[in-house]
Amino acid sequence: MKFLVIAKPPQTATSATIQAARERAKNNIKSGITDCAYFFANGSRAVAITNADSGEALAERLLANGWPPLETEIHPLVEFEKYLAEVSKTLKKHGQ
């Protein structure tokens, strides 16, 4: 299952915590745990698409990594084409 994770980094970040976050992100991408990670251009938030078997598994992983930062949003994602195919099927079923 894929999740969009949006996080506001803590304001108390140090160069050591930044380096640890960089290494964790690189390792997670390399291992397939995370598909991609970005920062908003103004540096206010980090975003990642990450993979987990369930919401609970994702929460467990985030907590093990010293999460949460000050603010976190987590949104489950569905495949674009599969979702639209189901929407189309449902609309047709209801005569639309």
Protein Blocks (a to p, Z undefined) as FASTA:
>chain_A
ZZdddddddfkbcfklmmmmmmmmmmmmmnomambdcddfklpaccdddddfbfklmmmm
mmmnopacfbdcddddddfklmmmmmmmmmmmnoZZ
